[in-house]
Amino acid sequence: MIISLKNNLFDDIDVSVEILRVGQEYCNPQKKIEDAVRPCYSLHFVMFGRGVLVDTCGREYKIGKSEVFIMYENETYKYFPDKKDPWSYIWVNFTGKNVDKILSACGLSRENIRVRISDYDTFIKLMRDMHEAFDASETQQIKISSYFLLMIDKLITQARASLISPSVSRKKRLIREILMYINNNFTSPFLSNQTIAYENGLSVRGLSLLFEEMLDMSPVEYINKYKISVACERLQDGVTSISDVAHWVGIEDEKYFSRVFKKIMGITPQEYSKSGSSDDPFLWIKEKGMFYR
């Protein structure tokens, strides 16, 4: 089965992968040195032990548990297990079109053929599941393709996270947790800056500063915009009454709801309902990459 990918992560270039084989090996310390031109790409994940890989330029890498290394198609590599602590690995062989683009997004290149996996338990389960699914049947090929894509996703996510400073990364995780908390409780009459800050281990001042920095708005502005976006979604059916929609988003006073709606949307709820709009009401937050539902 051939997996085709095309998005801005790969510069909108056609990328495709064909998985050829998945295997697992518990190496004997006396195993002979592998020394050959690779007929395809081969990605190995070291589960246990250590070994050595020498690339086509003669660079030597000592590789151990929790590391992934890649061997490129049509290049010569030597690799062998450590005699005292021989490695065990799961490997996947594949070929395809513009595969280097995928590997680059994973943080791999001919000059950097290995990466250490931060989440060992998740990754080893993924690789084992892919190995167990390997089979000649079409159904199993679909499973293998799914596991392979999840593996690539893990590598890309880890590579991108390493480019973000710890403080920015922490703030993104924190704002994500807060937005999910708000989105799950936006109809509560008890939702306030004080409550949100307390539930997420922040001061009210810290909460406000975080929102200004990450979203360029206050927590109250976000809550109101989110409520009105949900209301727009309900009004787009052209059937639900204004008062029902107001109650649905946790606003009991219909007149107050209409005032907030018009302030944010520029028109009244009645005018919006009659307009027959099918625009995405959550576009404002999706454009910031902060849409969690």
N, C-alpha and C positions, 0 to 999 in steps of 0.2 A: 504494500500500500504506500502511495506517495502522499506526503503531507505538503500542502501548498500554503505559503504565508506571504502576505503582502500588507504592510502598514508602515507608518512613518518611523517606527522603531528600526526598520531596515531600509530607510530612505525610499520607501515605496518601490523597491526593486523586487522583482519576482524571486521568491526564495522557495525552494522545495527540498524535501528530505525523503529519502527512501530507506527504511530500516531493513537491514539485511539479516542481522543475527544478533541474538542476545545470549550471553553466556556467563558462567561463574566458574572461578577456579581457586582452589586452595593449594597454593604452590608448594612443591617439595623444595627444601633448601638446596638440593643438588640439581634442580632443573637447569637445563642448558640455556645459554643466553639466546634470546630471540634476536635475530639480526636479519632483517629483510625489508624490502620496499613494501610499504603498506598499500594494498590495492584499493583501500577505502579509508574513510575517517573511522577512528576507533577511540571511543571515550571510555576510560576506566575509572571506577570508583573504588578506592582502597578501603575495605571494611576493617581489616586488621593487619598488623605487621608492617614491614618496611621493604623497600626495594630501590633499585636504581634504574633510571632511564637516561640514555644518552641520545640527544637529538641529532638531526642531520648535519648540524654545524659543529658537533663534537661537544656541546655543552652538557655537563653532567648534573642531573637532578636527583637528590635523595628524597624519596617520596614515602610518606607514611599514612597511617590511619586517618580517615576523614578527608583525604585529599582526592581531587579529581584531576586526571591528566588526559590530554588529548594528543593523538598522533594523526598527523595530516595525511591526506590521500597522496599517493605517489612520492612519498618521502621515506627515507631510510632511518630506522630507529633501532637501537639496541636496548633491551631491558631485561632485568633479571632480579630474582628475590634476594633479600638479605639472608646470609647463611645461618645467622643465629635467630632471627625473627622474621621468617619468610612471609611475604604479604599474601593476602587473599583479596580478590576483587571481583566485582561484577562489571562486565563490559558490554558495550553495545556498538556494533559496526553499522555504519550508514554511509550513504553517498547522497548526491543531490546537486542542486543548482544554487550557486552563490551561498554555499554553506558557511564560508568564512564570515559572512555578515552575522549569522546567528551566533557563531562562536565569539566574535568580537563583542556582541551585546552581552555575552556571558562572562566577559572579562578574560577571555582566552585568545591567544595569538601564537604565532610561530616564535615570538620572543618571550612569551609568557605562557607556557604550555600547561600550567597547573594552577589550581585555586584550592584553598582550604574551605570546606563546608562548615558553616557556623551551626547549622541545625542538623547534627549528625543523625539523630533518631528518625526525623521525618524523611530525610533523604535516603537513608538505607532502606526504610520501608518501601519507599517509592521504587527504588532500584530492584528490590526483591520482588515486589509485585510485578514489575515489568518482566523480570526474568521468569517468574512462574507462569506468566501469561503467554510467553513465547511459544508459538505453535504455528503450524502451516495453515490453519483454518482462517477464513475471512473474519469471523467473529473475534478470534483472538488477535488478529492483526489490528482491529479497531481498538481493542484494549491496550495493546502495546503502543499504538500511536498516541492514545490518551495519556498513558504514563510518561511517554517520551516528552510530550508537550508540557506536562506538569514539571518534569525534571528541568527542562529548559527555562520554564517560568521561575523556578526556584533559583537557578543560577543567575538569571537576568536580574531578578529582584535583589539578590545579594550583591551583585556587581553595582547596581545603581545606588543601593544604600551606602556602599563604601565611598561613594563620591560626595555624599551629603555630610556636612559637619555634624558631630553628635548633638549639638544644641538644636540645630534645625530639625534633625531627625526626631529628637525627643518632642519638640513642639508639634510636629506633624502628627505624631502618635497621640499626643495629648488632645489636640483639637479634634482629631477623629473620634476619640472616645467621648468627648464632650458633645459633639454634634450628634452622635448616635444616641446619647442619653437624652438630648433635647428632642430629637425626632421621635423617640419612643414615648416621650412624656409631654408632647406639645399641647395636649388638650387639658392637662392638669391645671386646676386653679391655683395650685401651690408652686407652680414653676416660677422661679424668680432668680435674680442674680445671686442672691444669698444661698438659695438651695443648690443651684448649679455649682457654685464655687465650693460649697461644703461637700457635696457628693463627689467632687473630683479633686479634693485636696488642695484647693487654691484659696487665696484671699479674693474678695470681690474686685479689688484693684488689679490683682494679677490676672483675673479672668478678663476684665475689660481690656487690659493691655494686650493679652494674647489674641483677642478677637480683632482688635485694631490692626495688629501686626499681620495676622494670618488671613483675615477676611476683609479688612478695611471697613468694618462696621461694628456696632456695639452688639452685645448679646440680645438686647431687646429688639433691635432692628432685625437681627437674624430670625428670632422667634416669630415676629410679625410677618416677615417675608415668607417664611416657611408655611405659616398658617394660611396666608393668602394664596400661596402656590397650591396647597392642598385644596383650598376652596375653588380655585380656578379649575382644577382637575375635575371636581364634582360638578361644577356649573357647565362644563363642556357637554354634558349629556342633554342639556336644554330642558330637563324635566324636573330636577330637584329644586325645591323652593329655596328662596334666599334665607329664610329663617332656619330651615333644616340644615343648610350648609353652614350657617353661623354656629349652630349648636354642634355640628359635626367637628368643627375646628376649635371648640371650647370657648366660644364667645356667646354669652347668653343675651347680650343687648344687641339687637339687630341694627339699631341706628349707629351704635359704636362700630360694629362690624363694617357697615357701609362706609363710614368715615375712614377707617383704616384701609379698606379695600381701595377707595378712590385715591387716597394719598399715595399708595404704592403702585396701583395700576393706571391711574390717570382717568379712569372712568368708573361708573358705579357698577355694583354687581349685576343689576338689571340690564345695563347696557352691554356688559360683558357676555351675559347669558344669551342675549338676543343676537350678538355679533356672530355667533357660531364659530368662534375661534377654535382652532385645533393646534395652536402654537404650544410648544413645550413650556409649561409654567415653571419648570425647574432649571431652565437654561442658565439663569443668573448664577446658580451655585455650581452647576456642572462645568461651566467655563472656568471656574476656579479649581476644578478637580477635587471638590469637597462634597460630593453628593453621596450620602449614606442613608440607605433606607432599609 
